[in-house]
């Protein structure tokens, strides 16, 4: 299991993130406070407070997905 911190600022970034997550054959969750959302759900992510830092938890490994989320990573 791998955990990363990301920030999604606009709808186009959410769409790009969901497309990358959708290509993975394992579960990916996004956390903010007590809310847990499936990372493959564009409506779920859009309903979150995108002004906050989000925690992504991957239950598998995919090099392409890791490369794709680097764009949104918080240092």
mmCIF file of the N, C-alpha and C atoms, coordinates in Angstrom:
data_MODEL
# 
_entry.id   MODEL 
# 
loop_
_atom_site.group_PDB 
_atom_site.id 
_atom_site.type_symbol 
_atom_site.label_atom_id 
_atom_site.label_alt_id 
_atom_site.label_comp_id 
_atom_site.label_asym_id 
_atom_site.label_entity_id 
_atom_site.label_seq_id 
_atom_site.pdbx_PDB_ins_code 
_atom_site.Cartn_x 
_atom_site.Cartn_y 
_atom_site.Cartn_z 
_atom_site.occupancy 
_atom_site.B_iso_or_equiv 
_atom_site.pdbx_formal_charge 
_atom_site.auth_seq_id 
_atom_site.auth_comp_id 
_atom_site.auth_asym_id 
_atom_site.auth_atom_id 
_atom_site.pdbx_PDB_model_num 
ATOM 1   N N  . UNK A 1 1  ? 0.856   -1.172 0.000   1.00 0.00 ? 1  UNK A N  1 
ATOM 2   C CA . UNK A 1 1  ? 0.000   0.000  0.000   1.00 0.00 ? 1  UNK A CA 1 
ATOM 3   C C  . UNK A 1 1  ? 0.903   1.237  0.000   1.00 0.00 ? 1  UNK A C  1 
ATOM 4   N N  . UNK A 1 2  ? 0.602   2.169  -0.881  1.00 0.00 ? 2  UNK A N  1 
ATOM 5   C CA . UNK A 1 2  ? 1.392   3.387  -1.014  1.00 0.00 ? 2  UNK A CA 1 
ATOM 6   C C  . UNK A 1 2  ? 0.502   4.596  -0.779  1.00 0.00 ? 2  UNK A C  1 
ATOM 7   N N  . UNK A 1 3  ? 1.008   5.582  -0.036  1.00 0.00 ? 3  UNK A N  1 
ATOM 8   C CA . UNK A 1 3  ? 0.251   6.782  0.285   1.00 0.00 ? 3  UNK A CA 1 
ATOM 9   C C  . UNK A 1 3  ? 0.973   8.001  -0.270  1.00 0.00 ? 3  UNK A C  1 
ATOM 10  N N  . UNK A 1 4  ? 0.210   8.924  -0.881  1.00 0.00 ? 4  UNK A N  1 
ATOM 11  C CA . UNK A 1 4  ? 0.756   10.159 -1.429  1.00 0.00 ? 4  UNK A CA 1 
ATOM 12  C C  . UNK A 1 4  ? -0.161  11.316 -1.079  1.00 0.00 ? 4  UNK A C  1 
ATOM 13  N N  . UNK A 1 5  ? 0.394   12.505 -1.021  1.00 0.00 ? 5  UNK A N  1 
ATOM 14  C CA . UNK A 1 5  ? -0.377  13.729 -0.811  1.00 0.00 ? 5  UNK A CA 1 
ATOM 15  C C  . UNK A 1 5  ? -0.450  14.473 -2.140  1.00 0.00 ? 5  UNK A C  1 
ATOM 16  N N  . UNK A 1 6  ? -1.675  14.892 -2.521  1.00 0.00 ? 6  UNK A N  1 
ATOM 17  C CA . UNK A 1 6  ? -1.846  15.613 -3.778  1.00 0.00 ? 6  UNK A CA 1 
ATOM 18  C C  . UNK A 1 6  ? -2.731  16.836 -3.572  1.00 0.00 ? 6  UNK A C  1 
ATOM 19  N N  . UNK A 1 7  ? -2.763  17.680 -4.573  1.00 0.00 ? 7  UNK A N  1 
ATOM 20  C CA . UNK A 1 7  ? -3.647  18.859 -4.604  1.00 0.00 ? 7  UNK A CA 1 
ATOM 21  C C  . UNK A 1 7  ? -4.210  18.943 -6.011  1.00 0.00 ? 7  UNK A C  1 
ATOM 22  N N  . UNK A 1 8  ? -5.527  18.935 -6.130  1.00 0.00 ? 8  UNK A N  1 
ATOM 23  C CA . UNK A 1 8  ? -6.217  19.080 -7.409  1.00 0.00 ? 8  UNK A CA 1 
ATOM 24  C C  . UNK A 1 8  ? -6.899  20.437 -7.410  1.00 0.00 ? 8  UNK A C  1 
ATOM 25  N N  . UNK A 1 9  ? -6.529  21.307 -8.350  1.00 0.00 ? 9  UNK A N  1 
ATOM 26  C CA . UNK A 1 9  ? -6.998  22.686 -8.324  1.00 0.00 ? 9  UNK A CA 1 
ATOM 27  C C  . UNK A 1 9  ? -8.188  22.976 -9.231  1.00 0.00 ? 9  UNK A C  1 
ATOM 28  N N  . UNK A 1 10 ? -8.346  22.239 -10.303 1.00 0.00 ? 10 UNK A N  1 
ATOM 29  C CA . UNK A 1 10 ? -9.440  22.522 -11.232 1.00 0.00 ? 10 UNK A CA 1 
ATOM 30  C C  . UNK A 1 10 ? -10.034 21.231 -11.776 1.00 0.00 ? 10 UNK A C  1 
ATOM 31  N N  . UNK A 1 11 ? -11.186 21.349 -12.413 1.00 0.00 ? 11 UNK A N  1 
ATOM 32  C CA . UNK A 1 11 ? -11.924 20.184 -12.918 1.00 0.00 ? 11 UNK A CA 1 
ATOM 33  C C  . UNK A 1 11 ? -11.106 19.386 -13.928 1.00 0.00 ? 11 UNK A C  1 
ATOM 34  N N  . UNK A 1 12 ? -10.317 20.056 -14.749 1.00 0.00 ? 12 UNK A N  1 
ATOM 35  C CA . UNK A 1 12 ? -9.513  19.339 -15.743 1.00 0.00 ? 12 UNK A CA 1 
ATOM 36  C C  . UNK A 1 12 ? -8.463  18.455 -15.064 1.00 0.00 ? 12 UNK A C  1 
ATOM 37  N N  . UNK A 1 13 ? -7.939  18.907 -13.934 1.00 0.00 ? 13 UNK A N  1 
ATOM 38  C CA . UNK A 1 13 ? -6.982  18.088 -13.185 1.00 0.00 ? 13 UNK A CA 1 
ATOM 39  C C  . UNK A 1 13 ? -7.670  16.881 -12.565 1.00 0.00 ? 13 UNK A C  1 
ATOM 40  N N  . UNK A 1 14 ? -8.880  17.066 -12.072 1.00 0.00 ? 14 UNK A N  1 
ATOM 41  C CA . UNK A 1 14 ? -9.650  15.950 -11.509 1.00 0.00 ? 14 UNK A CA 1 
ATOM 42  C C  . UNK A 1 14 ? -9.904  14.917 -12.605 1.00 0.00 ? 14 UNK A C  1 
ATOM 43  N N  . UNK A 1 15 ? -10.302 15.372 -13.781 1.00 0.00 ? 15 UNK A N  1 
ATOM 44  C CA . UNK A 1 15 ? -10.570 14.468 -14.902 1.00 0.00 ? 15 UNK A CA 1 
ATOM 45  C C  . UNK A 1 15 ? -9.315  13.685 -15.282 1.00 0.00 ? 15 UNK A C  1 
ATOM 46  N N  . UNK A 1 16 ? -8.185  14.358 -15.354 1.00 0.00 ? 16 UNK A N  1 
ATOM 47  C CA . UNK A 1 16 ? -6.921  13.696 -15.699 1.00 0.00 ? 16 UNK A CA 1 
ATOM 48  C C  . UNK A 1 16 ? -6.544  12.654 -14.642 1.00 0.00 ? 16 UNK A C  1 
ATOM 49  N N  . UNK A 1 17 ? -6.727  13.004 -13.371 1.00 0.00 ? 17 UNK A N  1 
ATOM 50  C CA . UNK A 1 17 ? -6.424  12.084 -12.279 1.00 0.00 ? 17 UNK A CA 1 
ATOM 51  C C  . UNK A 1 17 ? -7.321  10.847 -12.335 1.00 0.00 ? 17 UNK A C  1 
ATOM 52  N N  . UNK A 1 18 ? -8.614  11.052 -12.547 1.00 0.00 ? 18 UNK A N  1 
ATOM 53  C CA . UNK A 1 18 ? -9.566  9.932  -12.599 1.00 0.00 ? 18 UNK A CA 1 
ATOM 54  C C  . UNK A 1 18 ? -9.267  9.016  -13.784 1.00 0.00 ? 18 UNK A C  1 
ATOM 55  N N  . UNK A 1 19 ? -8.904  9.588  -14.915 1.00 0.00 ? 19 UNK A N  1 
ATOM 56  C CA . UNK A 1 19 ? -8.541  8.762  -16.081 1.00 0.00 ? 19 UNK A CA 1 
ATOM 57  C C  . UNK A 1 19 ? -7.344  7.878  -15.763 1.00 0.00 ? 19 UNK A C  1 
ATOM 58  N N  . UNK A 1 20 ? -6.334  8.450  -15.107 1.00 0.00 ? 20 UNK A N  1 
ATOM 59  C CA . UNK A 1 20 ? -5.144  7.676  -14.734 1.00 0.00 ? 20 UNK A CA 1 
ATOM 60  C C  . UNK A 1 20 ? -5.504  6.577  -13.737 1.00 0.00 ? 20 UNK A C  1 
ATOM 61  N N  . UNK A 1 21 ? -6.345  6.897  -12.763 1.00 0.00 ? 21 UNK A N  1 
ATOM 62  C CA . UNK A 1 21 ? -6.758  5.914  -11.755 1.00 0.00 ? 21 UNK A CA 1 
ATOM 63  C C  . UNK A 1 21 ? -7.596  4.806  -12.390 1.00 0.00 ? 21 UNK A C  1 
ATOM 64  N N  . UNK A 1 22 ? -8.413  5.161  -13.365 1.00 0.00 ? 22 UNK A N  1 
ATOM 65  C CA . UNK A 1 22 ? -9.281  4.188  -14.028 1.00 0.00 ? 22 UNK A CA 1 
ATOM 66  C C  . UNK A 1 22 ? -8.529  3.111  -14.781 1.00 0.00 ? 22 UNK A C  1 
ATOM 67  N N  . UNK A 1 23 ? -7.296  3.379  -15.143 1.00 0.00 ? 23 UNK A N  1 
ATOM 68  C CA . UNK A 1 23 ? -6.480  2.403  -15.878 1.00 0.00 ? 23 UNK A CA 1 
ATOM 69  C C  . UNK A 1 23 ? -5.858  1.358  -14.961 1.00 0.00 ? 23 UNK A C  1 
ATOM 70  N N  . UNK A 1 24 ? -5.959  1.569  -13.654 1.00 0.00 ? 24 UNK A N  1 
ATOM 71  C CA . UNK A 1 24 ? -5.371  0.637  -12.683 1.00 0.00 ? 24 UNK A CA 1 
ATOM 72  C C  . UNK A 1 24 ? -6.371  -0.465 -12.341 1.00 0.00 ? 24 UNK A C  1 
ATOM 73  N N  . UNK A 1 25 ? -5.854  -1.672 -12.122 1.00 0.00 ? 25 UNK A N  1 
ATOM 74  C CA . UNK A 1 25 ? -6.728  -2.806 -11.806 1.00 0.00 ? 25 UNK A CA 1 
ATOM 75  C C  . UNK A 1 25 ? -6.813  -3.082 -10.301 1.00 0.00 ? 25 UNK A C  1 
ATOM 76  N N  . UNK A 1 26 ? -6.468  -2.093 -9.494  1.00 0.00 ? 26 UNK A N  1 
ATOM 77  C CA . UNK A 1 26 ? -6.553  -2.216 -8.043  1.00 0.00 ? 26 UNK A CA 1 
ATOM 78  C C  . UNK A 1 26 ? -7.298  -0.997 -7.496  1.00 0.00 ? 26 UNK A C  1 
ATOM 79  N N  . UNK A 1 27 ? -7.673  -1.066 -6.234  1.00 0.00 ? 27 UNK A N  1 
ATOM 80  C CA . UNK A 1 27 ? -8.421  0.025  -5.603  1.00 0.00 ? 27 UNK A CA 1 
ATOM 81  C C  . UNK A 1 27 ? -7.505  1.194  -5.260  1.00 0.00 ? 27 UNK A C  1 
ATOM 82  N N  . UNK A 1 28 ? -8.055  2.390  -5.420  1.00 0.00 ? 28 UNK A N  1 
ATOM 83  C CA . UNK A 1 28 ? -7.367  3.618  -5.036  1.00 0.00 ? 28 UNK A CA 1 
ATOM 84  C C  . UNK A 1 28 ? -8.398  4.481  -4.316  1.00 0.00 ? 28 UNK A C  1 
ATOM 85  N N  . UNK A 1 29 ? -8.058  4.945  -3.128  1.00 0.00 ? 29 UNK A N  1 
ATOM 86  C CA . UNK A 1 29 ? -8.954  5.786  -2.344  1.00 0.00 ? 29 UNK A CA 1 
ATOM 87  C C  . UNK A 1 29 ? -8.330  7.157  -2.133  1.00 0.00 ? 29 UNK A C  1 
ATOM 88  N N  . UNK A 1 30 ? -9.196  8.160  -1.961  1.00 0.00 ? 30 UNK A N  1 
ATOM 89  C CA . UNK A 1 30 ? -8.764  9.510  -1.618  1.00 0.00 ? 30 UNK A CA 1 
ATOM 90  C C  . UNK A 1 30 ? -9.406  9.861  -0.282  1.00 0.00 ? 30 UNK A C  1 
ATOM 91  N N  . UNK A 1 31 ? -8.597  10.398 0.620   1.00 0.00 ? 31 UNK A N  1 
ATOM 92  C CA . UNK A 1 31 ? -9.052  10.756 1.957   1.00 0.00 ? 31 UNK A CA 1 
ATOM 93  C C  . UNK A 1 31 ? -8.943  12.258 2.166   1.00 0.00 ? 31 UNK A C  1 
ATOM 94  N N  . UNK A 1 32 ? -9.916  12.811 2.863   1.00 0.00 ? 32 UNK A N  1 
ATOM 95  C CA . UNK A 1 32 ? -9.835  14.162 3.380   1.00 0.00 ? 32 UNK A CA 1 
ATOM 96  C C  . UNK A 1 32 ? -10.671 14.177 4.653   1.00 0.00 ? 32 UNK A C  1 
ATOM 97  N N  . UNK A 1 33 ? -10.035 14.510 5.787   1.00 0.00 ? 33 UNK A N  1 
ATOM 98  C CA . UNK A 1 33 ? -10.669 14.404 7.103   1.00 0.00 ? 33 UNK A CA 1 
ATOM 99  C C  . UNK A 1 33 ? -11.211 12.991 7.279   1.00 0.00 ? 33 UNK A C  1 
ATOM 100 N N  . UNK A 1 34 ? -12.500 12.828 7.461   1.00 0.00 ? 34 UNK A N  1 
ATOM 101 C CA . UNK A 1 34 ? -13.081 11.492 7.648   1.00 0.00 ? 34 UNK A CA 1 
ATOM 102 C C  . UNK A 1 34 ? -13.739 10.958 6.387   1.00 0.00 ? 34 UNK A C  1 
ATOM 103 N N  . UNK A 1 35 ? -13.641 11.682 5.308   1.00 0.00 ? 35 UNK A N  1 
ATOM 104 C CA . UNK A 1 35 ? -14.289 11.293 4.054   1.00 0.00 ? 35 UNK A CA 1 
ATOM 105 C C  . UNK A 1 35 ? -13.346 10.412 3.237   1.00 0.00 ? 35 UNK A C  1 
ATOM 106 N N  . UNK A 1 36 ? -13.864 9.281  2.762   1.00 0.00 ? 36 UNK A N  1 
ATOM 107 C CA . UNK A 1 36 ? -13.104 8.382  1.887   1.00 0.00 ? 36 UNK A CA 1 
ATOM 108 C C  . UNK A 1 36 ? -13.872 8.257  0.581   1.00 0.00 ? 36 UNK A C  1 
ATOM 109 N N  . UNK A 1 37 ? -13.203 8.543  -0.523  1.00 0.00 ? 37 UNK A N  1 
ATOM 110 C CA . UNK A 1 37 ? -13.823 8.518  -1.843  1.00 0.00 ? 37 UNK A CA 1 
ATOM 111 C C  . UNK A 1 37 ? -13.026 7.583  -2.757  1.00 0.00 ? 37 UNK A C  1 
ATOM 112 N N  . UNK A 1 38 ? -13.719 6.839  -3.590  1.00 0.00 ? 38 UNK A N  1 
ATOM 113 C CA . UNK A 1 38 ? -13.082 6.017  -4.614  1.00 0.00 ? 38 UNK A CA 1 
ATOM 114 C C  . UNK A 1 38 ? -12.433 6.959  -5.634  1.00 0.00 ? 38 UNK A C  1 
ATOM 115 N N  . UNK A 1 39 ? -11.148 6.801  -5.879  1.00 0.00 ? 39 UNK A N  1 
ATOM 116 C CA . UNK A 1 39 ? -10.411 7.690  -6.784  1.00 0.00 ? 39 UNK A CA 1 
ATOM 117 C C  . UNK A 1 39 ? -10.851 7.546  -8.237  1.00 0.00 ? 39 UNK A C  1 
ATOM 118 N N  . UNK A 1 40 ? -11.631 6.525  -8.536  1.00 0.00 ? 40 UNK A N  1 
ATOM 119 C CA . UNK A 1 40 ? -12.100 6.324  -9.914  1.00 0.00 ? 40 UNK A CA 1 
ATOM 120 C C  . UNK A 1 40 ? -13.455 6.980  -10.145 1.00 0.00 ? 40 UNK A C  1 
ATOM 121 N N  . UNK A 1 41 ? -13.959 7.696  -9.130  1.00 0.00 ? 41 UNK A N  1 
ATOM 122 C CA . UNK A 1 41 ? -15.260 8.353  -9.195  1.00 0.00 ? 41 UNK A CA 1 
ATOM 123 C C  . UNK A 1 41 ? -15.078 9.862  -9.368  1.00 0.00 ? 41 UNK A C  1 
ATOM 124 N N  . UNK A 1 42 ? -15.330 10.345 -10.569 1.00 0.00 ? 42 UNK A N  1 
ATOM 125 C CA . UNK A 1 42 ? -15.149 11.777 -10.832 1.00 0.00 ? 42 UNK A CA 1 
ATOM 126 C C  . UNK A 1 42 ? -16.139 12.605 -10.019 1.00 0.00 ? 42 UNK A C  1 
ATOM 127 N N  . UNK A 1 43 ? -17.374 12.132 -9.874  1.00 0.00 ? 43 UNK A N  1 
ATOM 128 C CA . UNK A 1 43 ? -18.361 12.873 -9.081  1.00 0.00 ? 43 UNK A CA 1 
ATOM 129 C C  . UNK A 1 43 ? -17.990 12.889 -7.598  1.00 0.00 ? 43 UNK A C  1 
ATOM 130 N N  . UNK A 1 44 ? -17.457 11.785 -7.119  1.00 0.00 ? 44 UNK A N  1 
ATOM 131 C CA . UNK A 1 44 ? -17.036 11.722 -5.729  1.00 0.00 ? 44 UNK A CA 1 
ATOM 132 C C  . UNK A 1 44 ? -15.926 12.715 -5.438  1.00 0.00 ? 44 UNK A C  1 
ATOM 133 N N  . UNK A 1 45 ? -14.945 12.783 -6.310  1.00 0.00 ? 45 UNK A N  1 
ATOM 134 C CA . UNK A 1 45 ? -13.825 13.712 -6.103  1.00 0.00 ? 45 UNK A CA 1 
ATOM 135 C C  . UNK A 1 45 ? -14.286 15.153 -6.245  1.00 0.00 ? 45 UNK A C  1 
ATOM 136 N N  . UNK A 1 46 ? -15.165 15.419 -7.216  1.00 0.00 ? 46 UNK A N  1 
ATOM 137 C CA . UNK A 1 46 ? -15.654 16.783 -7.408  1.00 0.00 ? 46 UNK A CA 1 
ATOM 138 C C  . UNK A 1 46 ? -16.473 17.261 -6.198  1.00 0.00 ? 46 UNK A C  1 
ATOM 139 N N  . UNK A 1 47 ? -17.031 16.320 -5.430  1.00 0.00 ? 47 UNK A N  1 
ATOM 140 C CA . UNK A 1 47 ? -17.816 16.707 -4.261  1.00 0.00 ? 47 UNK A CA 1 
ATOM 141 C C  . UNK A 1 47 ? -16.942 17.026 -3.045  1.00 0.00 ? 47 UNK A C  1 
ATOM 142 N N  . UNK A 1 48 ? -15.647 16.736 -3.145  1.00 0.00 ? 48 UNK A N  1 
ATOM 143 C CA . UNK A 1 48 ? -14.734 17.007 -2.031  1.00 0.00 ? 48 UNK A CA 1 
ATOM 144 C C  . UNK A 1 48 ? -14.317 18.476 -2.031  1.00 0.00 ? 48 UNK A C  1 
ATOM 145 N N  . UNK A 1 49 ? -13.740 18.898 -0.934  1.00 0.00 ? 49 UNK A N  1 
ATOM 146 C CA . UNK A 1 49 ? -13.202 20.252 -0.807  1.00 0.00 ? 49 UNK A CA 1 
ATOM 147 C C  . UNK A 1 49 ? -11.828 20.272 -1.472  1.00 0.00 ? 49 UNK A C  1 
ATOM 148 N N  . UNK A 1 50 ? -11.778 20.726 -2.717  1.00 0.00 ? 50 UNK A N  1 
ATOM 149 C CA . UNK A 1 50 ? -10.533 20.692 -3.483  1.00 0.00 ? 50 UNK A CA 1 
ATOM 150 C C  . UNK A 1 50 ? -9.545  21.776 -3.074  1.00 0.00 ? 50 UNK A C  1 
ATOM 151 N N  . UNK A 1 51 ? -9.917  22.625 -2.130  1.00 0.00 ? 51 UNK A N  1 
ATOM 152 C CA . UNK A 1 51 ? -8.970  23.626 -1.647  1.00 0.00 ? 51 UNK A CA 1 
ATOM 153 C C  . UNK A 1 51 ? -7.999  22.999 -0.647  1.00 0.00 ? 51 UNK A C  1 
ATOM 154 N N  . UNK A 1 52 ? -8.297  21.774 -0.223  1.00 0.00 ? 52 UNK A N  1 
ATOM 155 C CA . UNK A 1 52 ? -7.478  21.092 0.784   1.00 0.00 ? 52 UNK A CA 1 
ATOM 156 C C  . UNK A 1 52 ? -6.529  20.085 0.136   1.00 0.00 ? 52 UNK A C  1 
ATOM 157 N N  . UNK A 1 53 ? -5.517  19.728 0.883   1.00 0.00 ? 53 UNK A N  1 
ATOM 158 C CA . UNK A 1 53 ? -4.589  18.681 0.476   1.00 0.00 ? 53 UNK A CA 1 
ATOM 159 C C  . UNK A 1 53 ? -5.293  17.335 0.645   1.00 0.00 ? 53 UNK A C  1 
ATOM 160 N N  . UNK A 1 54 ? -5.166  16.471 -0.336  1.00 0.00 ? 54 UNK A N  1 
ATOM 161 C CA . UNK A 1 54 ? -5.835  15.168 -0.331  1.00 0.00 ? 54 UNK A CA 1 
ATOM 162 C C  . UNK A 1 54 ? -4.800  14.058 -0.179  1.00 0.00 ? 54 UNK A C  1 
ATOM 163 N N  . UNK A 1 55 ? -5.181  12.982 0.485   1.00 0.00 ? 55 UNK A N  1 
ATOM 164 C CA . UNK A 1 55 ? -4.302  11.825 0.646   1.00 0.00 ? 55 UNK A CA 1 
ATOM 165 C C  . UNK A 1 55 ? -4.794  10.711 -0.265  1.00 0.00 ? 55 UNK A C  1 
ATOM 166 N N  . UNK A 1 56 ? -3.901  10.202 -1.112  1.00 0.00 ? 56 UNK A N  1 
ATOM 167 C CA . UNK A 1 56 ? -4.225  9.115  -2.034  1.00 0.00 ? 56 UNK A CA 1 
ATOM 168 C C  . UNK A 1 56 ? -3.595  7.843  -1.491  1.00 0.00 ? 56 UNK A C  1 
ATOM 169 N N  . UNK A 1 57 ? -4.407  6.788  -1.395  1.00 0.00 ? 57 UNK A N  1 
ATOM 170 C CA . UNK A 1 57 ? -3.907  5.511  -0.933  1.00 0.00 ? 57 UNK A CA 1 
ATOM 171 C C  . UNK A 1 57 ? -4.133  4.468  -2.017  1.00 0.00 ? 57 UNK A C  1 
ATOM 172 N N  . UNK A 1 58 ? -3.034  3.884  -2.512  1.00 0.00 ? 58 UNK A N  1 
ATOM 173 C CA . UNK A 1 58 ? -3.087  2.871  -3.573  1.00 0.00 ? 58 UNK A CA 1 
ATOM 174 C C  . UNK A 1 58 ? -2.899  1.491  -2.960  1.00 0.00 ? 58 UNK A C  1 
ATOM 175 N N  . UNK A 1 59 ? -3.732  0.556  -3.365  1.00 0.00 ? 59 UNK A N  1 
ATOM 176 C CA . UNK A 1 59 ? -3.662  -0.813 -2.863  1.00 0.00 ? 59 UNK A CA 1 
ATOM 177 C C  . UNK A 1 59 ? -3.037  -1.741 -3.899  1.00 0.00 ? 59 UNK A C  1 
ATOM 178 N N  . UNK A 1 60 ? -2.067  -1.225 -4.617  1.00 0.00 ? 60 UNK A N  1 
ATOM 179 C CA . UNK A 1 60 ? -1.345  -1.957 -5.640  1.00 0.00 ? 60 UNK A CA 1 
ATOM 180 C C  . UNK A 1 60 ? -0.291  -1.030 -6.217  1.00 0.00 ? 60 UNK A C  1 
ATOM 181 N N  . UNK A 1 61 ? 0.418   -1.503 -7.236  1.00 0.00 ? 61 UNK A N  1 
ATOM 182 C CA . UNK A 1 61 ? 1.458   -0.674 -7.849  1.00 0.00 ? 61 UNK A CA 1 
ATOM 183 C C  . UNK A 1 61 ? 1.258   -0.589 -9.353  1.00 0.00 ? 61 UNK A C  1 
ATOM 184 N N  . UNK A 1 62 ? 1.433   0.597  -9.875  1.00 0.00 ? 62 UNK A N  1 
ATOM 185 C CA . UNK A 1 62 ? 1.381   0.835  -11.305 1.00 0.00 ? 62 UNK A CA 1 
ATOM 186 C C  . UNK A 1 62 ? 2.291   2.026  -11.606 1.00 0.00 ? 62 UNK A C  1 
ATOM 187 N N  . UNK A 1 63 ? 3.355   1.776  -12.342 1.00 0.00 ? 63 UNK A N  1 
ATOM 188 C CA . UNK A 1 63 ? 4.350   2.821  -12.628 1.00 0.00 ? 63 UNK A CA 1 
ATOM 189 C C  . UNK A 1 63 ? 3.739   3.988  -13.387 1.00 0.00 ? 63 UNK A C  1 
ATOM 190 N N  . UNK A 1 64 ? 2.834   3.716  -14.310 1.00 0.00 ? 64 UNK A N  1 
ATOM 191 C CA . UNK A 1 64 ? 2.211   4.788  -15.093 1.00 0.00 ? 64 UNK A CA 1 
ATOM 192 C C  . UNK A 1 64 ? 1.358   5.696  -14.203 1.00 0.00 ? 64 UNK A C  1 
ATOM 193 N N  . UNK A 1 65 ? 0.625   5.104  -13.265 1.00 0.00 ? 65 UNK A N  1 
ATOM 194 C CA . UNK A 1 65 ? -0.199  5.899  -12.359 1.00 0.00 ? 65 UNK A CA 1 
ATOM 195 C C  . UNK A 1 65 ? 0.685   6.749  -11.449 1.00 0.00 ? 65 UNK A C  1 
ATOM 196 N N  . UNK A 1 66 ? 1.752   6.153  -10.924 1.00 0.00 ? 66 UNK A N  1 
ATOM 197 C CA . UNK A 1 66 ? 2.666   6.904  -10.064 1.00 0.00 ? 66 UNK A CA 1 
ATOM 198 C C  . UNK A 1 66 ? 3.263   8.091  -10.811 1.00 0.00 ? 66 UNK A C  1 
ATOM 199 N N  . UNK A 1 67 ? 3.593   7.875  -12.063 1.00 0.00 ? 67 UNK A N  1 
ATOM 200 C CA . UNK A 1 67 ? 4.139   8.950  -12.900 1.00 0.00 ? 67 UNK A CA 1 
ATOM 201 C C  . UNK A 1 67 ? 3.085   10.041 -13.124 1.00 0.00 ? 67 UNK A C  1 
ATOM 202 N N  . UNK A 1 68 ? 1.844   9.634  -13.348 1.00 0.00 ? 68 UNK A N  1 
ATOM 203 C CA . UNK A 1 68 ? 0.757   10.583 -13.607 1.00 0.00 ? 68 UNK A CA 1 
ATOM 204 C C  . UNK A 1 68 ? 0.445   11.439 -12.388 1.00 0.00 ? 68 UNK A C  1 
ATOM 205 N N  . UNK A 1 69 ? 0.492   10.879 -11.179 1.00 0.00 ? 69 UNK A N  1 
ATOM 206 C CA . UNK A 1 69 ? 0.136   11.676 -9.994  1.00 0.00 ? 69 UNK A CA 1 
ATOM 207 C C  . UNK A 1 69 ? 1.282   12.554 -9.514  1.00 0.00 ? 69 UNK A C  1 
ATOM 208 N N  . UNK A 1 70 ? 2.483   12.359 -10.040 1.00 0.00 ? 70 UNK A N  1 
ATOM 209 C CA . UNK A 1 70 ? 3.594   13.240 -9.678  1.00 0.00 ? 70 UNK A CA 1 
ATOM 210 C C  . UNK A 1 70 ? 3.283   14.689 -9.997  1.00 0.00 ? 70 UNK A C  1 
ATOM 211 N N  . UNK A 1 71 ? 2.480   14.907 -11.033 1.00 0.00 ? 71 UNK A N  1 
ATOM 212 C CA . UNK A 1 71 ? 2.098   16.248 -11.443 1.00 0.00 ? 71 UNK A CA 1 
ATOM 213 C C  . UNK A 1 71 ? 1.308   16.958 -10.340 1.00 0.00 ? 71 UNK A C  1 
ATOM 214 N N  . UNK A 1 72 ? 0.574   16.207 -9.548  1.00 0.00 ? 72 UNK A N  1 
ATOM 215 C CA . UNK A 1 72 ? -0.304  16.774 -8.516  1.00 0.00 ? 72 UNK A CA 1 
ATOM 216 C C  . UNK A 1 72 ? 0.296   16.670 -7.110  1.00 0.00 ? 72 UNK A C  1 
ATOM 217 N N  . UNK A 1 73 ? 1.478   16.078 -7.000  1.00 0.00 ? 73 UNK A N  1 
ATOM 218 C CA . UNK A 1 73 ? 2.085   15.803 -5.695  1.00 0.00 ? 73 UNK A CA 1 
ATOM 219 C C  . UNK A 1 73 ? 2.446   17.088 -4.951  1.00 0.00 ? 73 UNK A C  1 
ATOM 220 N N  . UNK A 1 74 ? 2.330   17.004 -3.642  1.00 0.00 ? 74 UNK A N  1 
ATOM 221 C CA . UNK A 1 74 ? 2.726   18.093 -2.750  1.00 0.00 ? 74 UNK A CA 1 
ATOM 222 C C  . UNK A 1 74 ? 4.090   17.716 -2.168  1.00 0.00 ? 74 UNK A C  1 
ATOM 223 N N  . UNK A 1 75 ? 5.021   18.617 -2.245  1.00 0.00 ? 75 UNK A N  1 
ATOM 224 C CA . UNK A 1 75 ? 6.390   18.323 -1.797  1.00 0.00 ? 75 UNK A CA 1 
ATOM 225 C C  . UNK A 1 75 ? 6.497   18.110 -0.315  1.00 0.00 ? 75 UNK A C  1 
# 
